[in-house]
Amino acid sequence: MLIIGERINGMFNDIKRAIQERDPAPVQEWARRQEQGGARALDLNVGPAVADKVGAMKWLVEVVQEVSDLTLCLDSTNIEAIEEGLKLCKRPAIINSTNADREKIERLFPLAVEYGAALIGLTMNKNGVPKDADTRLAFAMELVAAADEFGLPMEDLYIDPLILPANVGQDHGPEVLKTLYQIKLLANPAPRTVVGLSNVSQNCQERRLLNRTFLAMAMACGLDAAIADACDEELMATAAAGEVLLNQTVYCDSFVKMFKAR
Amino acid sequence: MPVQILKEKSRAAVQTVTLGATPEQGGTRSHTVTIGGDAALPFHHFEGEIPHRPVVAMEVQDIEPEWPEPLKKCFAGVMKEPGRWAEKCVREYGADLIYVKLDGADPEGANRTVEQCVATVKEVLQAVGVPLIVVGCGDNEKDKELLEAVAEAAAGENLLLGNAEQNNYQSLTAACMVHKHNIIARSPLDINICKQLNILISEMNLPLNRIVIDPSIGSLGYGIEYAYSIMERTRLGALQGDKMLSMPVLCTVGYEAWRAKEAYAPVTNFPGWGDVEERGILWEAVTAAAMLQAGAHVLLMRHPKAVALVKENIDRLMVNNAY
């Protein structure tokens, strides 16, 4: 299970302020803390409030790379910000994200191939998030076909079936799980899967409980990665236990510690 | 239509471990021996590089062991002198390494002193140029003292010392750290303990490339398939990037094979079993051959004819079959 640390995001006030003031300390502190927590990639999102998205993304990439060797997940709807960020990445990155609209596919898949990056593909188009598994799966199929068309290795395509908050779209939960399972049947080798985990508990009580419960359920359906709170110890322990119970790693007494340390 | 053959590509490889040290490196060995590094399943040269061939270590003990006659006669006249015994193994029988088992230290047995055992190790070091593997007698208290003394006396030689076990690894790990040796991490046919022990040892800061796994094996007819499964799983783990399963593997082939009744029972007792001498050799050689297929890097062996058969087998298996 690849945990992509969610915390370096301009939606959080400390990061927003750090970006505005170009103060690397909070950003680097979160990079370190998430890595210690067990994150093996870091999501970088400049947030909605920043005017110069390109400059802010470049700055984030640079200051994070000063303190961390983790894979960077460049999270933006601004394609120029992503491309400028990719140019600075020392290691293969993850692009977050494209949807299944043809105009985005045609720009982002070639970009991923050009920079040797992985790509997160959302199972939606400009009309929004589908209600059921079948429609999600149809978009997933379009993303798989695009990987084939543009020459992106299937292992570098991360399909996100889009989970909604439990208090808003409760009916989406089982549909997402069904989609995850079926995505794995679309190709061989199968594409990978990812969710923005914390979204499942947005504005809910018992957020951490909801997050880790959904993580365990989604792992059993074939989830490979999650953009999540890497500093939530119970969540990370759940991921570690899930890997053991799914026989993805050989059990040892220190399995939780090993999950964080590898 | 051309057939596309699927090849497994590994994410990671087995660690390499180098045994022995030449005079330039602070030891007295004529050469070093490097094991491991495999980036594929055993001998799948077509799927990844296998840079180092498996090696055979021949067993020498500090006191004359109670081995079956067909085995003892290969070492007639030298079994009371570990140095000459070791020399014969290297010169005549082509041993890649010498495996010194200090059985005589056992308080329940000959109860030789630590000093006597250290002298044995030094005698063997003087007699041969190949790197050494040294293990104790199996008595925890005695071995602690004994192996610390051996580690210190042979500082710089980059020995492979054993055995560390789950409940008894700290003093040997510390000795290997201080005197710069490698360690055998022995687990009782249990992959979970195998992995955990590697974690415990590495948490004491001994680098991963100084650990060799002894998974415990059974010989042909005595649970060899359990050993096979565990070694296969270990290799798969290593190739998938599990660092705590990525060490080279050592197998106690000679010990296990020669305690099987089939290896030593006289033909008079079992008329259908055929010549005892040939039977014993084959029992050991076949056990070793299976362990090679399971992913062994070091085979601890006894009979020179079994060693010769296995070395020929290794030669053939190391012929590159890449396509």
Contacts between the chains, C-beta under 8 A, distances in Angstrom:
chain1	res1	chain2	res2	distance
A	249	B	237	7.8
A	249	B	242	6.4
A	250	B	191	5.6
A	250	B	192	6.8
A	250	B	195	5.4
A	250	B	233	6.7
A	250	B	237	5.3
A	250	B	242	6.3
A	250	B	245	6.2
A	251	B	192	4.9
A	251	B	195	7.7
A	252	B	192	5.5
A	252	B	193	8.0
A	252	B	195	3.9
A	252	B	196	4.2
A	252	B	199	6.2
A	252	B	244	6.8
A	253	B	192	7.5
A	253	B	196	4.9
A	254	B	196	6.3
A	254	B	199	5.1
A	257	B	199	7.9
A	258	B	199	6.6
A	258	B	244	6.6
A	262	B	243	6.9
